[in-house]
Amino acid sequence: MRYVFTILRSALADAVKHGHLAVNPTDRSTPPTASQARPPEMQAWTAAELARFLGWAEKYDSDMAVAWHLLAFTGMRRGEALALRWRDVDLEAARIAVRRSVGLVKHKGEGEELVEGPTKTGQARVVDLDAGTVERLRRHRAVRGALSPELIRGTAVVLGDLEGNHRHPERFSRRFLGHLKRAQRALGDDRVPTIRLHDLRHTHATLLLADGEPVKVVSERLGHASATITLTVYQHVHPGMGKQAATRFATLLDEASEGRPAE
């Protein structure tokens, strides 16, 4: 909202400057403060915490465990995962095409509806999959196909309900939190700390960046408009990476002074 306000105020200021408007209507507006506009604090699981939760989820509810696994292993946004169709999944090539997103549109006095649209950036992308994720999707497809051939048609929704409909995004998030609470009771709060569904995306990016994966690669997997956004959002990961770089630089100089090439 603050971003939209800034753009609108600038445009209307130009209108005043050129005599098209007497006053700038946004002068009487009160946009959210910087504090109010700050996003919720980002949380990310460690690899061990994620593995514990996914292992528990697989035993508790294998159908939904596929969804949590897919989000964590691809970094997709919630709406992108819920809009994924089988025609977007190439199990032979081990990749998925993220082409669209599903969101909730609320109409005042008329209820709400689920609407498919483009991704957040308006651009499609391809996300490569690991062998384990491919195998889980194969099993998921086989189970759904046994229920009804209609659930595995090319146009069928991969993470849809048993009627083949899109899952409600907000109820989907609440279901994750419900599973997390059950996992905490079974495993302990300290072993699977509380996070939001969206934090599975943050976990994906944080673990890759902390392990030295190039920012550009992570940015492309996440579908960010540019690597600069990835650097800004995940700057908390970089202090440790900076220390590694400092150590590596010192090692390069030490090796050079000893007359041996760097590894």
C-alpha positions as CSV (number, residue, x, y, z in Angstrom):
1,M,0.0,0.0,0.0
2,R,2.9,2.4,0.8
3,Y,4.4,1.6,-2.6
4,V,1.2,2.2,-4.5
5,F,0.7,5.4,-2.5
6,T,4.2,6.6,-3.5
7,I,3.6,6.0,-7.2
8,L,0.2,7.6,-7.1
9,R,1.3,10.6,-5.2
10,S,4.2,11.2,-7.7
11,A,1.8,10.8,-10.7
12,L,-0.7,13.2,-9.2
13,A,2.0,15.7,-8.3
14,D,2.9,15.8,-12.0
15,A,-0.7,16.5,-12.8
16,V,-0.7,19.4,-10.4
17,K,2.6,20.7,-11.9
18,H,1.2,20.6,-15.4
19,G,-2.1,22.3,-14.4
20,H,-4.4,19.3,-14.8
21,L,-5.3,19.3,-11.1
22,A,-5.5,22.1,-8.6
23,V,-4.4,20.1,-5.6
24,N,-3.0,16.6,-5.1
25,P,-5.7,14.4,-3.6
26,T,-3.1,12.2,-1.8
27,D,-2.2,15.2,0.4
28,R,-5.2,14.3,2.5
29,S,-4.5,10.6,2.6
30,T,-2.9,8.7,5.4
31,P,-0.9,5.8,4.1
32,P,0.4,3.1,6.5
33,T,3.5,4.1,8.4
34,A,6.8,2.3,7.7
35,S,6.3,0.4,11.0
36,Q,2.8,-0.7,10.0
37,A,4.0,-1.8,6.6
38,R,6.8,-3.9,7.9
39,P,6.2,-7.5,7.0
40,P,6.0,-10.2,9.7
41,E,9.3,-11.3,11.0
42,M,10.8,-14.0,8.8
43,Q,11.4,-17.4,10.3
44,A,13.2,-20.3,8.8
45,W,13.7,-23.9,9.9
46,T,17.1,-25.6,10.0
47,A,17.5,-28.6,7.7
48,A,17.0,-30.9,10.7
49,E,13.8,-29.2,11.9
50,L,12.4,-29.4,8.4
51,A,13.3,-33.1,8.0
52,R,11.6,-33.8,11.4
53,F,8.4,-32.2,10.4
54,L,8.2,-33.7,7.0
55,G,9.0,-37.2,8.4
56,W,6.2,-36.8,10.9
57,A,3.7,-35.4,8.3
58,E,4.4,-38.3,6.0
59,K,3.2,-40.7,8.7
60,Y,0.3,-38.5,9.9
61,D,-1.2,-37.4,6.6
62,S,0.7,-38.5,3.5
63,D,-1.7,-36.6,1.2
64,M,-1.0,-33.2,2.7
65,A,2.6,-34.1,3.4
66,V,3.2,-34.0,-0.4
67,A,2.1,-30.3,-0.3
68,W,4.4,-29.3,2.5
69,H,7.2,-31.2,0.9
70,L,6.6,-29.6,-2.5
71,L,6.6,-26.1,-1.0
72,A,9.7,-26.7,1.0
73,F,11.7,-28.3,-1.8
74,T,10.8,-25.8,-4.5
75,G,10.3,-22.5,-2.7
76,M,7.0,-21.9,-4.5
77,R,4.5,-19.4,-3.2
78,R,1.3,-20.8,-1.8
79,G,-0.9,-19.6,-4.7
80,E,1.5,-21.0,-7.2
81,A,1.5,-24.5,-5.6
82,L,-2.3,-24.5,-5.4
83,A,-2.6,-23.6,-9.1
84,L,-0.2,-26.3,-10.3
85,R,-1.7,-28.7,-12.8
86,W,-0.4,-32.1,-13.9
87,R,0.3,-30.7,-17.4
88,D,2.8,-28.4,-15.6
89,V,4.7,-31.3,-14.1
90,D,7.3,-33.2,-16.2
91,L,8.3,-36.1,-14.0
92,E,10.7,-37.5,-16.7
93,A,12.6,-34.3,-17.0
94,A,12.3,-33.7,-13.2
95,R,10.9,-30.2,-13.4
96,I,7.8,-28.2,-13.0
97,A,6.6,-25.1,-14.9
98,V,5.2,-22.4,-12.6
99,R,2.8,-20.5,-14.8
100,R,0.0,-19.2,-12.7
101,S,-1.3,-18.6,-9.2
102,V,-4.6,-18.9,-7.4
103,G,-5.8,-16.3,-5.0
104,L,-8.9,-15.3,-3.0
105,V,-10.9,-12.4,-4.2
106,K,-13.4,-11.0,-1.7
107,H,-16.4,-8.9,-3.0
108,K,-18.0,-6.6,-0.5
109,G,-21.5,-8.0,0.3
110,E,-21.1,-10.8,-2.2
111,G,-18.8,-13.3,-0.6
112,E,-15.5,-14.5,-2.1
113,E,-14.2,-16.5,-5.0
114,L,-11.0,-18.3,-6.0
115,V,-9.4,-16.8,-9.1
116,E,-6.5,-18.0,-11.2
117,G,-4.1,-15.4,-12.5
118,P,-0.5,-14.9,-13.4
119,T,2.4,-15.4,-11.0
120,K,3.3,-12.5,-8.7
121,T,5.8,-11.1,-11.2
122,G,3.6,-12.0,-14.2
123,Q,6.3,-14.3,-15.5
124,A,6.4,-18.1,-15.8
125,R,9.5,-20.1,-14.6
126,V,10.8,-23.6,-14.6
127,V,11.9,-25.2,-11.3
128,D,14.0,-28.3,-11.3
129,L,13.2,-31.1,-8.9
130,D,15.3,-33.5,-6.9
131,A,14.8,-37.3,-7.3
132,G,13.0,-37.6,-3.9
133,T,10.4,-35.0,-4.9
134,V,9.8,-36.6,-8.2
135,E,9.2,-40.0,-6.5
136,R,6.8,-38.4,-4.0
137,L,4.9,-36.8,-6.9
138,R,4.7,-40.1,-8.7
139,R,3.2,-41.8,-5.7
140,H,0.8,-38.9,-5.2
141,R,-0.3,-39.2,-8.8
142,A,-0.8,-43.0,-8.5
143,V,-2.9,-42.6,-5.4
144,R,-5.1,-39.9,-6.9
145,G,-5.4,-41.9,-10.2
146,A,-6.7,-44.9,-8.2
147,L,-9.5,-42.7,-6.8
148,S,-10.5,-41.2,-10.2
149,P,-8.9,-40.8,-13.6
150,E,-10.3,-37.3,-13.6
151,L,-7.9,-36.3,-10.8
152,I,-4.8,-36.9,-12.9
153,R,-5.8,-35.4,-16.3
154,G,-3.5,-32.8,-17.6
155,T,-5.8,-30.0,-16.5
156,A,-6.3,-31.5,-13.0
157,V,-5.0,-29.7,-10.0
158,V,-2.0,-31.4,-8.4
159,L,-2.8,-30.3,-4.9
160,G,-6.6,-30.1,-5.3
161,D,-9.2,-31.6,-3.1
162,L,-10.8,-35.0,-3.8
163,E,-13.4,-33.3,-6.0
164,G,-10.6,-31.9,-8.1
165,N,-11.2,-28.3,-7.0
166,H,-8.6,-25.8,-5.9
167,R,-8.0,-25.8,-2.1
168,H,-9.0,-22.6,-0.3
169,P,-5.7,-20.7,0.3
170,E,-6.5,-19.5,3.8
171,R,-7.8,-22.9,4.9
172,F,-4.7,-24.5,3.4
173,S,-2.5,-22.3,5.6
174,R,-4.6,-23.0,8.7
175,R,-4.3,-26.7,8.0
176,F,-0.5,-26.4,7.9
177,L,-0.6,-24.7,11.3
178,G,-2.9,-27.4,12.6
179,H,-0.4,-30.1,11.5
180,L,2.5,-28.1,13.0
181,K,0.8,-28.0,16.4
182,R,0.2,-31.7,16.3
183,A,3.8,-32.3,15.3
184,Q,5.0,-30.1,18.2
185,R,2.9,-32.1,20.6
186,A,4.4,-35.3,19.2
187,L,8.0,-34.1,18.8
188,G,8.4,-31.1,21.1
189,D,8.2,-27.4,20.4
190,D,12.0,-27.0,20.5
191,R,12.4,-29.6,17.7
192,V,9.9,-28.1,15.3
193,P,9.6,-24.3,16.2
194,T,6.5,-22.4,15.1
195,I,6.6,-20.9,11.6
196,R,4.1,-19.8,9.0
197,L,3.3,-21.7,5.8
198,H,5.1,-19.0,3.8
199,D,8.2,-19.6,5.9
200,L,8.7,-22.9,4.1
201,R,9.6,-20.7,1.1
202,H,12.0,-18.7,3.3
203,T,13.5,-22.0,4.6
204,H,14.1,-23.2,1.1
205,A,16.0,-20.0,0.2
206,T,17.8,-19.6,3.5
207,L,19.2,-23.1,3.5
208,L,20.4,-22.8,-0.1
209,L,22.0,-19.4,0.4
210,A,23.7,-20.4,3.6
211,D,25.2,-23.4,1.9
212,G,26.7,-21.2,-0.8
213,E,24.2,-21.6,-3.7
214,P,24.6,-18.6,-6.0
215,V,22.0,-15.9,-5.4
216,K,21.0,-15.8,-9.0
217,V,20.1,-19.5,-9.0
218,V,18.0,-19.1,-5.8
219,S,16.4,-16.0,-7.2
220,E,15.3,-17.9,-10.3
221,R,13.9,-20.8,-8.2
222,L,11.9,-18.3,-6.1
223,G,10.6,-16.4,-9.1
224,H,11.9,-13.0,-7.9
225,A,11.9,-10.2,-10.4
226,S,15.7,-9.8,-9.9
227,A,18.5,-11.1,-7.8
228,T,18.6,-7.8,-6.0
229,I,15.3,-8.6,-4.4
230,T,16.7,-11.9,-3.1
231,L,19.7,-10.2,-1.7
232,T,17.5,-7.6,0.1
233,V,15.0,-10.1,1.5
234,Y,17.7,-12.6,2.6
235,Q,20.4,-10.2,3.8
236,H,20.2,-11.9,7.2
237,V,21.9,-15.0,5.7
238,H,24.9,-13.1,4.4
239,P,26.9,-12.2,7.5
240,G,28.0,-15.8,7.9
241,M,28.6,-16.0,4.2
242,G,30.7,-12.9,4.4
243,K,32.9,-14.5,7.0
244,Q,33.4,-17.5,4.7
245,A,34.4,-15.1,2.0
246,A,36.9,-13.3,4.2
247,T,38.5,-16.6,5.2
248,R,38.6,-17.8,1.6
249,F,40.3,-14.5,0.6
250,A,43.0,-14.9,3.3
251,T,43.5,-18.5,2.2
252,L,44.1,-17.3,-1.4
253,L,46.8,-14.9,-0.3
254,D,48.4,-17.5,1.9
255,E,48.5,-20.0,-0.9
256,A,49.9,-17.4,-3.3
257,S,52.7,-16.4,-0.9
258,E,53.7,-20.1,-0.5
259,G,53.8,-20.4,-4.3
260,R,51.1,-23.0,-4.6
261,P,47.8,-22.6,-6.5
262,A,44.5,-22.2,-4.8
263,E,42.2,-25.3,-4.8
